[in-house]
Amino acid sequence: MAKVKSGPKSAGHVDKGRKDVNSKRLRDKGVDAVFYLLLPLLFLAPFFRGLFFYEELNVAHMYTAVIAGVYFYLNRDKLRFSKSIMDYAGAGLVIAYLLSSFVAVSSRGGIGLVMKNLNYFLVYLLVAQVVKNTDQIKKILITVFTSGVIVALIGLGNFFGSFETDGGVLDGLICSTIQYHNATAIFLFAIGMLGLALTVYFKDGFARTLTAGATYVAIITAMGAGSRGALLVTPIAMLIQFLGLPRADKEKYFYTVLAVTVPLVITSKSVLTLNVENSDSYYWGILFLGFFLSCLIQFGFDRFINLSGKTKRGYILSTGAIVAVALAAVVVVKGAEIMPASVVDRVKEFNLQNNNVLDRFNFYEDAVKVVKDHPVLGVGGGGWKSIYRSYQNYWYDTTEVHSHFFQVLVETGALGFILYLLLWLGLLISSIRLLRSASPEMKLLTWTAFSTAIGIGMHSAIDFTLSLGAISILLWFLMGLVRAGEEQTFGNDNYFSTPVFDTGIRKIIGIIISVVFFAASASFFWSTLNVNKAIDTYQQGDLEGAIATMEFAVKLDPYTTKNLTDLSIMYTEKASRGDVGAISQALSASEKAVQNDSGDGEVRWHLAKAYYNSRNMEKGVQTAEEAVNLAPFVTRGYIQLAMYYNAVAQFYLQAGDKETAHILLEKTLAIPERMKMQASKLDEEGRRLFKGTPLDAPNGELDKMLAEARGLLSRL
């Protein structure tokens, strides 16, 4: 009887087991799909102006949100506490930016940086969770490497004059699709480091040979981008990469570096020195020669090493070492003769007294001043761009701190900065942990990810490399690979045993984050499309249509000050055509713009004009003076203030208020002394580095305003 009763029960268990197995297979296929959905994001990121601008970045946000949503829906694992510092630091950095957005000087900047860091963390999380083995790591690295080589070829095509893309070359330096030469350089050097590791990793001789040649293309293009910082940090990163490789791979790595370096030394001057007498086909030919030579040397090393015994291998290694030393000696002694002039000049210009270097030291000094005033949460994302002029020691023009470490410190204060440092500490700990315990293949791949990330991180310490979304995505992807290596090597040992949330709660939280992220990104992207449409409509002369479209754009994105100030200008023009009600609309738009960005002097100038048009002269004068105080070293601001004083004085004269007009005109005449007092704050270095018209220099435009003020005073 017991057997009869147990029969149906056993069958039920079998059916349930089959369903569980089928369900797991379906989920595994879904996770594999997420892996393949990641590849287009990583491949395409550098092709859209480096994802520096919100227009392209919002598309990337939407795509990441979709992938994350699919992953959260399919993943049935319970949420457990990880033992990885990177997990907490990465999530904490997103929260730090979220908290700083509530006190952000720039509302749109604060929200934008929350979204950017959420995107980066999701890329890290997805790579860490869906990359399941070394074969997938290989596939994802090949994807990124291929993308980088194409970026290099596009940059070279622009440089040779074969075709032209926007921003492909600037001042003779290769920018390619990333459109900033320093970022292009470190990106392609990072691609080169990945190429070196892939060449070592591949078992197939043809793949090794081809990858070595492609690595040559990436690195020679990076040289043509002419970044002194990248030329400085890349050898350090490569040394770190070499030292951490498994012993068996060090020899292969050494030979591959030679296979790439020898053609670089031979061909770089010819490839990167343009001569009007040569056609673009000449340069492509030299490039192909270098590519072919790199492939040939790599093939030769592979062939001889495979055929040689231990004694001959030692001989080959010794010969390679001699060649390496000889190459180094040639570069040091004859560098100016064999290397491109652009590279030699950039290296020669590098010293601590270089104006660019001194500028950056001053950026960092001013960043510390900002942090002293906003120590805990900082000024929010985009805050530096908004308020740096009120802290600068002399006039310079930069929207970035030129150091991501200082940028994070300014934007998120001590809270975010500590978390950012912990992120790097966690990367180091995880990488060393893998170095001690992982398989040789995993060590090669994850240590390469670590050392490449270190190279990018070092460069970002002296430039705004990571302000470009494509470079940040690459960095967080590399960190995610290290984390994926931990998952594969240590499994459940990466987690504390007790689950925090069950599957349902985890799924709900993840999907909500993904949906909100997608909706916000879509709204901002749609707004950008409507802004572009409004501007086109305005230029075609349809003011009413332009206003309607811009109003809709502002509804979709009520935080971007530029949209509000453009709308205010349109309203002002509408008022000039007889619509008196548009004056108050212009004022309202300008007031909202200042609320959204309280530190930007230019936004206040728009508000001052709106106050003038609405005949609120007292507030207008106050706002104009605030605008100058927010940028006290900008000469143009004082000229605008003189114009404003004179215009308001004329208004009061016409209204019969001579006393107020007299006060304002005296203020105009006092401006030169005010400018001299401000100029006296400049030290010798500040005067030398001052980028605009000196405050105490003769100024014809200001003289005209002073003459006008004297003429108006004579009428009194």
C-alpha positions as CSV (number, residue, x, y, z in Angstrom):
1,M,0.0,0.0,0.0
2,A,2.8,2.3,0.8
3,K,4.3,1.8,-2.6
4,V,0.9,2.5,-4.3
5,K,0.6,5.8,-2.3
6,S,4.1,6.9,-3.1
7,G,3.7,6.4,-6.8
8,P,1.7,9.5,-7.7
9,K,3.8,11.5,-5.2
10,S,7.0,10.5,-6.8
11,A,5.6,11.3,-10.3
12,G,4.6,14.7,-9.0
13,H,8.2,15.2,-7.8
14,V,9.5,14.2,-11.2
15,D,7.2,16.6,-13.0
16,K,8.2,19.4,-10.6
17,G,11.8,18.5,-11.1
18,R,11.5,18.6,-14.8
19,K,9.7,22.0,-14.6
20,D,12.5,23.3,-12.4
21,V,15.2,22.1,-14.8
22,N,13.4,23.6,-17.8
23,S,12.8,26.8,-15.9
24,K,16.5,27.0,-15.0
25,R,17.5,26.3,-18.6
26,L,15.2,29.1,-19.8
27,R,16.7,31.5,-17.2
28,D,20.2,30.5,-18.2
29,K,19.4,31.2,-21.9
30,G,18.0,34.6,-20.8
31,V,21.2,35.4,-18.9
32,D,23.1,34.4,-22.0
33,A,20.9,36.8,-24.0
34,V,21.8,39.6,-21.5
35,F,25.5,38.9,-22.1
36,Y,25.0,39.3,-25.9
37,L,22.9,42.4,-25.4
38,L,25.8,44.0,-23.5
39,L,28.2,43.6,-26.5
40,P,26.6,46.4,-28.7
41,L,26.8,48.9,-25.8
42,L,30.5,48.1,-25.3
43,F,31.2,48.1,-29.0
44,L,29.4,51.3,-30.0
45,A,30.1,53.5,-27.0
46,P,33.2,55.2,-28.4
47,F,31.6,56.0,-31.8
48,F,29.2,58.7,-30.5
49,R,31.5,61.6,-29.5
50,G,32.8,59.4,-26.6
51,L,29.3,59.7,-25.0
52,F,30.4,63.1,-23.6
53,F,27.2,64.9,-24.5
54,Y,23.8,64.1,-23.1
55,E,22.1,63.7,-26.5
56,E,24.0,60.4,-27.1
57,L,24.5,59.5,-23.5
58,N,20.7,59.3,-22.9
59,V,20.4,56.7,-25.6
60,A,23.1,54.7,-23.9
61,H,21.2,55.1,-20.6
62,M,18.0,53.8,-22.2
63,Y,19.8,50.8,-23.6
64,T,21.5,50.0,-20.3
65,A,18.1,50.3,-18.5
66,V,16.5,47.8,-20.9
67,I,19.3,45.3,-20.4
68,A,19.2,45.7,-16.7
69,G,15.5,45.3,-16.7
70,V,15.7,42.0,-18.6
71,Y,18.4,40.8,-16.2
72,F,16.5,41.7,-13.1
73,Y,13.3,40.0,-14.5
74,L,15.1,36.8,-15.4
75,N,17.4,36.5,-12.4
76,R,15.9,34.3,-9.6
77,D,18.8,34.5,-7.2
78,K,18.1,35.8,-3.7
79,L,19.8,39.0,-2.8
80,R,22.8,38.3,-0.5
81,F,25.5,40.5,1.0
82,S,28.6,40.4,-1.1
83,K,32.1,40.2,0.3
84,S,33.4,42.5,-2.4
85,I,34.3,46.1,-1.5
86,M,33.7,47.1,-5.1
87,D,30.0,46.2,-4.9
88,Y,29.4,48.4,-1.9
89,A,31.6,51.3,-3.1
90,G,30.1,51.3,-6.6
91,A,26.5,51.3,-5.3
92,G,27.5,53.8,-2.6
93,L,28.9,56.2,-5.2
94,V,25.5,56.2,-7.0
95,I,23.8,57.0,-3.6
96,A,26.4,59.7,-2.9
97,Y,25.6,61.4,-6.2
98,L,21.9,61.0,-5.5
99,L,22.3,62.7,-2.1
100,S,24.4,65.5,-3.6
101,S,21.8,66.1,-6.2
102,F,19.5,67.5,-3.5
103,V,22.0,70.2,-2.7
104,A,23.3,70.5,-6.3
105,V,24.2,74.0,-7.6
106,S,23.1,72.8,-11.0
107,S,19.9,70.7,-11.0
108,R,20.4,69.2,-14.4
109,G,24.0,68.5,-13.7
110,G,23.1,66.8,-10.4
111,I,20.5,64.6,-12.0
112,G,22.8,63.9,-15.0
113,L,25.6,62.6,-12.8
114,V,23.3,60.3,-10.8
115,M,22.1,58.8,-14.1
116,K,25.7,58.5,-15.5
117,N,27.0,56.7,-12.4
118,L,23.9,54.5,-12.3
119,N,24.6,53.5,-15.9
120,Y,28.3,52.7,-15.0
121,F,27.4,50.7,-12.0
122,L,24.8,48.7,-13.9
123,V,27.4,47.9,-16.6
124,Y,29.7,46.7,-13.8
125,L,27.0,44.7,-12.2
126,L,25.8,43.1,-15.4
127,V,29.3,42.2,-16.5
128,A,30.1,40.7,-13.1
129,Q,26.9,38.6,-13.0
130,V,26.4,37.4,-16.6
131,V,30.0,36.7,-17.7
132,K,30.2,33.1,-16.6
133,N,33.5,31.7,-18.0
134,T,36.9,32.6,-19.6
135,D,35.4,32.0,-23.1
136,Q,32.8,34.7,-22.5
137,I,35.6,37.0,-21.1
138,K,37.5,36.4,-24.4
139,K,34.4,37.2,-26.5
140,I,33.7,40.4,-24.6
141,L,37.4,41.5,-24.8
142,I,37.4,40.8,-28.5
143,T,34.4,42.9,-29.0
144,V,35.9,45.9,-27.1
145,F,39.3,45.4,-28.9
146,T,37.7,45.3,-32.3
147,S,35.8,48.4,-31.5
148,G,39.0,50.2,-30.5
149,V,40.9,49.2,-33.6
150,I,38.0,50.6,-35.8
151,V,38.2,53.8,-33.8
152,A,42.0,53.9,-34.5
153,L,41.4,53.3,-38.3
154,I,38.8,56.1,-38.4
155,G,41.2,58.4,-36.6
156,L,44.0,57.6,-39.1
157,G,41.7,58.0,-42.0
158,N,40.9,61.5,-40.8
159,F,44.6,62.2,-40.1
160,F,45.7,61.0,-43.6
161,G,43.0,63.0,-45.3
162,S,41.2,60.0,-46.8
163,F,37.9,61.2,-45.3
164,E,36.6,63.6,-42.7
165,T,34.4,63.0,-39.6
166,D,33.4,65.7,-37.1
167,G,36.2,66.4,-34.7
168,G,38.4,63.6,-36.1
169,V,41.6,65.7,-36.0
170,L,42.2,68.8,-34.0
171,D,45.3,70.9,-34.1
172,G,47.1,68.1,-35.9
173,L,46.3,65.5,-33.1
174,I,44.1,62.5,-33.8
175,C,40.8,62.6,-32.0
176,S,38.8,60.1,-34.1
177,T,35.2,59.5,-33.0
178,I,35.9,60.4,-29.4
179,Q,36.7,64.0,-30.4
180,Y,39.2,64.7,-27.6
181,H,42.8,63.8,-28.2
182,N,43.8,63.0,-24.6
183,A,40.8,60.7,-24.1
184,T,41.4,59.1,-27.5
185,A,45.1,58.4,-26.6
186,I,44.4,56.7,-23.3
187,F,41.5,54.8,-24.8
188,L,43.6,53.4,-27.6
189,F,46.6,52.6,-25.3
190,A,44.1,50.7,-23.1
191,I,42.9,48.9,-26.3
192,G,46.6,48.1,-27.0
193,M,47.0,46.5,-23.6
194,L,44.0,44.4,-24.2
195,G,45.4,43.4,-27.6
196,L,48.7,42.3,-26.0
197,A,46.9,40.1,-23.5
198,L,44.6,38.6,-26.2
199,T,47.7,37.8,-28.3
200,V,49.1,35.9,-25.3
201,Y,45.7,34.2,-24.6
202,F,44.9,33.0,-28.1
203,K,45.9,29.4,-28.9
204,D,45.4,29.8,-32.6
205,G,48.5,31.0,-34.4
206,F,46.6,33.1,-37.0
207,A,44.6,34.8,-34.3
208,R,47.8,35.6,-32.4
209,T,49.5,37.0,-35.5
210,L,46.5,39.1,-36.6
211,T,45.9,40.5,-33.1
212,A,49.5,41.6,-32.7
213,G,49.2,43.6,-36.0
214,A,46.0,45.1,-34.9
215,T,47.6,46.1,-31.6
216,Y,50.3,47.9,-33.5
217,V,47.5,49.9,-35.3
218,A,45.9,50.9,-32.0
219,I,49.1,52.0,-30.4
220,I,50.5,54.0,-33.3
221,T,47.2,55.8,-33.4
222,A,47.4,56.5,-29.7
223,M,50.8,58.0,-30.3
224,G,49.3,60.3,-33.0
225,A,46.7,61.5,-30.4
226,G,49.6,63.2,-28.7
227,S,48.7,62.9,-25.0
228,R,51.6,63.6,-22.7
229,G,49.7,62.1,-19.8
230,A,48.9,58.9,-21.7
231,L,52.6,58.5,-22.8
232,L,53.6,58.9,-19.2
233,V,51.1,56.4,-17.5
234,T,50.9,53.7,-20.2
235,P,54.4,52.3,-19.6
236,I,53.7,52.1,-15.9
237,A,50.4,50.3,-16.5
238,M,52.1,47.9,-19.0
239,L,54.8,47.1,-16.4
240,I,52.1,46.3,-13.8
241,Q,50.4,44.1,-16.4
242,F,53.7,42.3,-17.1
243,L,54.6,41.7,-13.5
244,G,51.3,40.2,-12.6
245,L,51.1,37.7,-15.5
246,P,51.6,34.0,-14.8
247,R,55.2,33.0,-15.4
248,A,54.4,31.0,-18.5
249,D,52.7,34.1,-20.1
250,K,55.5,36.6,-19.3
251,E,57.7,35.2,-22.1
252,K,54.9,35.4,-24.6
253,Y,54.0,38.9,-23.5
254,F,57.6,40.0,-23.9
255,Y,57.8,38.7,-27.4
256,T,54.5,40.3,-28.4
257,V,55.6,43.7,-27.0
258,L,58.7,43.4,-29.2
259,A,56.5,42.4,-32.2
260,V,54.5,45.6,-31.8
261,T,57.4,47.9,-30.7
262,V,59.9,47.1,-33.5
263,P,57.4,48.2,-36.3
264,L,56.4,51.3,-34.2
265,V,60.0,52.4,-34.0
266,I,60.6,51.8,-37.7
267,T,57.3,53.3,-39.1
268,S,55.9,55.8,-36.6
269,K,57.7,58.8,-38.0
270,S,56.6,58.1,-41.6
271,V,53.0,57.3,-40.6
272,L,52.5,60.3,-38.3
273,T,54.5,63.0,-40.2
274,L,52.4,64.4,-42.9
275,N,53.9,65.8,-46.1
276,V,51.7,67.6,-48.7
277,E,53.8,65.8,-51.4
278,N,52.5,62.4,-50.3
279,S,49.0,61.1,-51.0
280,D,46.9,59.3,-48.4
281,S,47.7,56.0,-50.1
282,Y,51.3,56.5,-49.2
283,Y,50.5,56.7,-45.5
284,W,48.1,53.7,-45.6
285,G,50.9,51.8,-47.3
286,I,53.4,52.6,-44.6
287,L,50.8,51.7,-42.0
288,F,50.1,48.4,-43.7
289,L,53.9,47.7,-43.8
290,G,54.0,48.2,-40.0
291,F,51.0,46.0,-39.6
292,F,52.5,43.3,-41.8
293,L,55.9,43.5,-40.0
294,S,54.3,43.2,-36.6
295,C,52.4,40.1,-37.8
296,L,55.5,38.7,-39.3
297,I,57.6,39.2,-36.2
298,Q,54.8,37.6,-34.0
299,F,54.5,34.7,-36.4
300,G,58.3,34.3,-36.3
301,F,58.5,34.2,-32.5
302,D,55.6,31.7,-32.3
303,R,57.2,29.5,-35.0
304,F,60.6,29.4,-33.5
305,I,59.5,29.1,-29.9
306,N,57.2,26.2,-30.7
307,L,60.0,24.4,-32.6
308,S,62.8,25.1,-30.2
309,G,63.9,23.1,-27.2
310,K,64.6,24.5,-23.8
311,T,68.2,25.6,-24.7
312,K,67.1,27.4,-27.9
313,R,64.2,29.0,-26.1
314,G,66.7,30.5,-23.7
315,Y,68.8,31.7,-26.5
316,I,65.8,33.3,-28.2
317,L,64.8,34.9,-25.0
318,S,68.3,36.3,-24.5
319,T,68.3,37.6,-28.1
320,G,64.9,39.2,-27.5
321,A,66.2,40.9,-24.4
322,I,69.2,42.3,-26.3
323,V,66.8,43.6,-29.0
324,A,64.6,45.2,-26.4
325,V,67.6,47.0,-24.8
326,A,68.9,48.1,-28.1
327,L,65.5,49.5,-29.1
328,A,65.3,51.4,-25.8
329,A,68.8,52.8,-26.4
330,V,67.9,53.9,-29.9
331,V,64.7,55.6,-28.8
332,V,66.6,57.4,-26.0
333,V,69.6,58.5,-28.1
334,K,68.0,58.9,-31.5
335,G,64.4,59.6,-30.5
336,A,64.2,63.0,-32.1
337,E,65.3,61.5,-35.4
338,I,63.2,58.4,-35.6
339,M,60.0,59.4,-33.7
340,P,57.3,61.7,-35.1
341,A,58.0,65.4,-34.4
342,S,54.6,65.8,-32.9
343,V,55.4,63.1,-30.3
344,V,58.9,64.4,-29.6
345,D,57.6,68.0,-29.2
346,R,54.8,66.9,-26.8
347,V,57.3,65.0,-24.7
348,K,59.8,67.9,-24.6
349,E,57.0,70.3,-23.6
350,F,56.3,68.2,-20.5
351,N,57.6,69.9,-17.4
352,L,56.1,71.2,-14.1
353,Q,56.5,74.8,-15.4
354,N,54.5,74.2,-18.5
355,N,51.4,76.4,-18.6
356,N,49.0,73.5,-19.0
357,V,50.5,71.8,-16.0
358,L,50.4,75.0,-13.9
359,D,46.8,75.6,-15.0
360,R,45.9,72.1,-13.7
361,F,47.6,72.7,-10.4
362,N,45.4,75.9,-10.1
363,F,42.3,73.9,-11.0
364,Y,43.0,71.5,-8.2
365,E,43.7,74.3,-5.8
366,D,40.4,75.9,-6.6
367,A,38.7,72.6,-6.3
368,V,39.9,72.3,-2.7
369,K,38.5,75.8,-2.0
370,V,35.1,74.6,-3.3
371,V,35.3,71.5,-1.1
372,K,36.1,73.6,2.0
373,D,32.8,75.4,1.5
374,H,30.9,72.2,0.7
375,P,32.8,69.4,2.6
376,V,30.2,66.7,3.1
377,L,28.1,66.3,0.0
378,G,29.9,68.7,-2.4
379,V,28.1,70.8,-4.9
380,G,26.5,68.0,-6.9
381,G,27.1,66.8,-10.4
382,G,28.0,69.6,-12.8
383,G,28.7,71.9,-9.9
384,W,32.2,72.7,-10.9
385,K,31.1,74.0,-14.3
386,S,28.6,76.2,-12.6
387,I,30.7,77.9,-9.8
388,Y,34.4,77.5,-10.6
389,R,34.6,81.2,-11.8
390,S,33.8,82.5,-8.3
391,Y,36.8,80.5,-6.9
392,Q,39.5,81.0,-9.5
393,N,42.7,83.0,-8.9
394,Y,42.8,84.2,-12.5
395,W,40.7,83.9,-15.5
396,Y,40.8,80.5,-17.1
397,D,38.0,78.7,-19.0
398,T,37.3,75.1,-18.3
399,T,34.1,73.1,-17.6
400,E,36.1,70.2,-16.0
401,V,38.5,70.0,-13.1
402,H,40.9,67.9,-15.3
403,S,41.1,65.3,-12.5
404,H,38.4,62.8,-11.9
405,F,39.5,62.3,-8.3
406,F,39.1,66.1,-7.7
407,Q,35.9,66.1,-9.8
408,V,34.3,63.4,-7.5
409,L,35.5,65.3,-4.4
410,V,33.9,68.6,-5.7
411,E,30.7,66.9,-6.8
412,T,30.1,64.6,-3.8
413,G,32.2,65.9,-1.0
414,A,34.0,63.7,1.5
415,L,31.3,61.0,1.3
416,G,31.6,60.3,-2.4
417,F,35.3,60.7,-2.5
418,I,35.9,58.1,0.3
419,L,33.6,55.7,-1.6
420,Y,35.5,56.3,-4.9
421,L,38.8,55.5,-3.2
422,L,37.2,52.4,-1.7
423,L,36.2,51.4,-5.2
424,W,39.9,51.4,-6.3
425,L,40.9,49.7,-3.1
426,G,38.3,47.0,-3.7
427,L,39.6,46.5,-7.3
428,L,43.2,46.1,-5.9
429,I,42.1,43.5,-3.3
430,S,40.0,41.5,-5.7
431,S,42.7,41.5,-8.3
432,I,45.4,40.3,-5.8
433,R,42.9,37.7,-4.5
434,L,42.6,36.3,-8.1
435,L,46.3,36.5,-8.7
436,R,46.8,34.1,-5.8
437,S,44.0,31.7,-6.5
438,A,42.7,31.8,-10.0
439,S,43.5,29.6,-12.9
440,P,46.4,30.8,-15.2
441,E,43.9,31.8,-17.9
442,M,41.8,33.7,-15.4
443,K,44.9,35.4,-14.0
444,L,45.9,36.6,-17.4
445,L,42.5,38.1,-18.3
446,T,41.6,39.6,-14.9
447,W,45.0,41.0,-14.2
448,T,45.0,42.6,-17.6
449,A,41.6,44.1,-16.8
450,F,43.1,45.4,-13.5
451,S,46.2,46.9,-15.0
452,T,44.3,48.5,-17.9
453,A,41.9,50.0,-15.4
454,I,44.9,51.3,-13.4
455,G,46.2,52.9,-16.5
456,I,42.9,54.7,-17.2
457,G,42.6,55.6,-13.5
458,M,46.1,57.2,-13.5
459,H,45.3,59.2,-16.6
460,S,42.0,60.3,-15.1
461,A,43.9,61.7,-12.1
462,I,45.4,64.4,-14.4
463,D,42.7,64.8,-17.0
464,F,38.9,64.7,-17.4
465,T,39.1,61.3,-19.2
466,L,36.3,59.8,-17.2
467,S,33.9,62.7,-18.0
468,L,33.5,60.9,-21.4
469,G,30.9,58.2,-20.9
470,A,32.7,55.8,-23.3
471,I,35.9,55.8,-21.3
472,S,33.9,55.4,-18.0
473,I,31.9,52.5,-19.4
474,L,35.3,50.9,-20.5
475,L,36.6,51.4,-16.9
476,W,33.6,50.0,-15.2
477,F,33.5,47.1,-17.7
478,L,37.1,46.2,-16.7
479,M,36.2,46.4,-13.0
480,G,33.2,44.2,-13.8
481,L,35.5,41.6,-15.4
482,V,37.6,41.4,-12.3
483,R,34.4,40.9,-10.3
484,A,33.2,38.2,-12.8
485,G,36.6,36.5,-12.2
486,E,35.8,36.4,-8.5
487,E,32.4,34.9,-9.1
488,Q,33.8,32.2,-11.3
489,T,36.8,31.4,-9.1
490,F,35.3,31.6,-5.6
491,G,31.5,31.1,-6.2
492,N,29.5,31.2,-3.0
493,D,32.5,32.2,-1.0
494,N,32.0,35.7,-2.4
495,Y,28.9,36.1,-0.3
496,F,27.7,35.9,3.3
497,S,25.3,33.0,3.6
498,T,22.1,34.7,4.8
499,P,19.9,36.1,2.0
500,V,18.8,39.7,2.5
501,F,15.7,39.7,0.3
502,D,13.9,36.9,-1.5
503,T,13.7,36.6,-5.2
504,G,10.4,38.6,-5.6
505,I,11.6,41.7,-3.7
506,R,14.9,41.7,-5.5
507,K,13.1,41.5,-8.9
508,I,10.7,44.3,-8.0
509,I,13.4,46.6,-6.8
510,G,15.6,46.0,-9.9
511,I,12.7,46.4,-12.3
512,I,11.6,49.7,-10.6
513,I,15.1,51.1,-10.9
514,S,15.3,50.1,-14.6
515,V,11.9,51.5,-15.5
516,V,12.6,54.8,-13.7
517,F,16.0,55.0,-15.3
518,F,14.6,54.4,-18.7
519,A,11.7,56.8,-18.3
520,A,14.0,59.6,-17.2
521,S,16.5,59.0,-19.9
522,A,13.7,58.8,-22.6
523,S,12.2,62.1,-21.3
524,F,15.5,63.9,-21.5
525,F,16.3,62.5,-24.9
526,W,12.9,63.4,-26.3
527,S,13.4,66.9,-24.9
528,T,16.7,67.2,-26.7
529,L,15.0,66.2,-30.0
530,N,12.4,68.9,-29.4
531,V,15.0,71.5,-28.6
532,N,16.8,70.9,-31.9
533,K,13.4,71.0,-33.7
534,A,12.5,74.3,-31.9
535,I,15.8,75.9,-32.9
536,D,15.4,74.8,-36.6
537,T,11.8,76.2,-36.5
538,Y,13.0,79.5,-35.0
539,Q,15.7,79.9,-37.7
540,Q,13.1,79.3,-40.3
541,G,11.2,82.3,-38.9
542,D,8.3,80.5,-37.2
543,L,8.5,82.1,-33.8
544,E,5.1,80.7,-32.5
545,G,6.0,77.2,-33.6
546,A,9.4,77.4,-32.1
547,I,8.0,78.6,-28.7
548,A,5.4,75.8,-28.7
549,T,8.0,73.2,-29.4
550,M,10.5,74.6,-26.8
551,E,7.7,74.8,-24.2
552,F,7.1,71.1,-24.7
553,A,10.8,70.4,-24.5
554,V,11.0,72.2,-21.2
555,K,8.1,70.1,-19.9
556,L,10.0,67.0,-20.7
557,D,13.2,68.4,-19.1
558,P,12.5,71.3,-16.8
559,Y,16.0,71.3,-15.4
560,T,18.3,72.3,-18.3
561,T,19.0,76.0,-18.0
562,K,20.0,76.5,-21.6
563,N,16.5,75.4,-22.7
564,L,14.9,77.9,-20.3
565,T,17.1,80.8,-21.3
566,D,16.5,80.1,-25.0
567,L,12.8,80.0,-24.3
568,S,13.1,83.3,-22.5
569,I,14.8,84.8,-25.5
570,M,12.0,83.6,-27.7
571,Y,9.4,85.1,-25.4
572,T,11.3,88.4,-25.4
573,E,11.2,88.5,-29.2
574,K,7.5,87.7,-29.1
575,A,7.1,90.7,-26.7
576,S,9.0,92.9,-29.1
577,R,6.3,92.1,-31.7
578,G,3.6,93.5,-29.5
579,D,2.6,90.6,-27.2
580,V,3.0,92.3,-23.8
581,G,2.1,89.2,-21.9
582,A,5.3,87.5,-23.2
583,I,7.4,89.8,-21.0
584,S,6.2,88.0,-17.8
585,Q,6.7,84.6,-19.5
586,A,10.3,85.5,-20.4
587,L,10.9,86.6,-16.8
588,S,9.4,83.4,-15.4
589,A,11.6,81.2,-17.6
590,S,14.7,83.2,-16.6
591,E,13.9,82.9,-12.9
592,K,13.5,79.2,-13.3
593,A,16.8,79.0,-15.0
594,V,18.6,80.7,-12.1
595,Q,16.8,78.4,-9.7
596,N,18.1,75.4,-11.6
597,D,21.7,76.8,-11.8
598,S,22.4,79.3,-9.0
599,G,26.1,79.5,-9.6
600,D,26.3,80.4,-13.3
601,G,26.8,84.1,-13.9
602,E,25.7,83.8,-17.6
603,V,22.3,82.6,-16.5
604,R,22.0,85.6,-14.2
605,W,22.7,87.9,-17.1
606,H,19.7,86.5,-18.9
607,L,17.6,87.1,-15.7
608,A,19.0,90.7,-15.4
609,K,17.8,91.4,-19.0
610,A,14.4,89.9,-18.3
611,Y,14.1,92.2,-15.2
612,Y,15.0,95.2,-17.4
613,N,12.3,94.3,-19.9
614,S,9.7,93.9,-17.2
615,R,10.8,97.2,-15.8
616,N,11.9,95.8,-12.4
617,M,15.1,97.8,-12.4
618,E,16.1,97.3,-8.8
619,K,16.1,93.6,-9.1
620,G,17.8,93.8,-12.5
621,V,20.7,95.9,-11.1
622,Q,21.1,93.5,-8.1
623,T,21.1,90.5,-10.5
624,A,23.6,92.0,-12.8
625,E,26.0,92.8,-9.9
626,E,25.6,89.2,-8.7
627,A,26.5,88.0,-12.1
628,V,29.8,89.9,-12.0
629,N,30.5,88.7,-8.4
630,L,30.2,85.1,-9.6
631,A,32.9,85.7,-12.2
632,P,35.1,88.5,-10.8
633,F,38.1,87.9,-13.2
634,V,36.0,87.9,-16.4
635,T,36.6,91.3,-18.1
636,R,33.5,91.0,-20.3
637,G,31.3,91.0,-17.2
638,Y,32.4,94.4,-16.2
639,I,31.7,95.8,-19.7
640,Q,28.2,94.3,-19.5
641,L,27.7,95.8,-16.1
642,A,28.6,99.2,-17.4
643,M,26.2,98.8,-20.3
644,Y,23.5,97.7,-17.8
645,Y,24.1,100.6,-15.4
646,N,23.9,103.1,-18.3
647,A,20.7,101.6,-19.7
648,V,18.9,101.6,-16.3
649,A,20.1,105.1,-15.7
650,Q,18.5,106.3,-18.9
651,F,15.3,104.6,-17.8
652,Y,15.3,106.5,-14.6
653,L,16.2,109.8,-16.4
654,Q,13.2,109.4,-18.6
655,A,11.1,108.7,-15.5
656,G,12.4,111.9,-13.9
657,D,14.3,110.1,-11.1
658,K,17.6,111.9,-11.5
659,E,19.0,110.9,-8.1
660,T,18.9,107.1,-8.9
661,A,20.2,107.8,-12.4
662,H,23.1,109.7,-10.9
663,I,24.0,106.9,-8.5
664,L,24.0,104.3,-11.3
665,L,26.2,106.5,-13.6
666,E,28.7,107.0,-10.8
667,K,28.8,103.2,-10.4
668,T,29.7,103.0,-14.1
669,L,32.5,105.5,-13.7
670,A,33.8,103.5,-10.7
671,I,34.1,100.2,-12.7
672,P,37.7,100.8,-13.9
673,E,38.9,101.2,-10.3
674,R,36.9,98.1,-9.3
675,M,38.7,96.2,-12.1
676,K,42.1,97.5,-11.1
677,M,41.4,96.3,-7.5
678,Q,40.5,92.9,-8.7
679,A,43.6,92.8,-11.0
680,S,45.8,93.6,-8.0
681,K,44.8,90.2,-6.5
682,L,46.7,88.5,-9.4
683,D,50.2,87.4,-8.6
684,E,53.0,87.1,-11.2
685,E,51.9,83.6,-12.2
686,G,48.3,84.6,-12.4
687,R,49.1,87.4,-14.8
688,R,51.1,85.1,-17.0
689,L,48.4,82.4,-17.1
690,F,45.5,84.8,-17.5
691,K,43.5,83.7,-20.5
692,G,41.4,86.6,-21.4
693,T,41.8,90.4,-21.8
694,P,43.6,91.6,-18.6
695,L,41.3,93.5,-16.2
696,D,43.6,96.5,-16.1
697,A,44.4,96.7,-19.9
698,P,43.0,99.5,-22.1
699,N,39.6,98.5,-23.3
700,G,37.9,100.5,-26.1
701,E,34.4,99.1,-25.4
702,L,34.6,100.0,-21.8
703,D,35.9,103.5,-22.7
704,K,32.8,103.9,-24.8
705,M,30.5,103.1,-21.9
706,L,32.4,105.5,-19.6
707,A,32.1,108.3,-22.2
708,E,28.3,107.6,-22.4
709,A,28.0,107.8,-18.6
710,R,29.9,111.1,-18.5
711,G,27.6,112.5,-21.2
712,L,24.5,111.4,-19.3
713,L,25.9,112.9,-16.1
714,S,26.5,116.2,-17.9
715,R,22.8,116.4,-18.6
716,L,22.2,116.2,-14.8
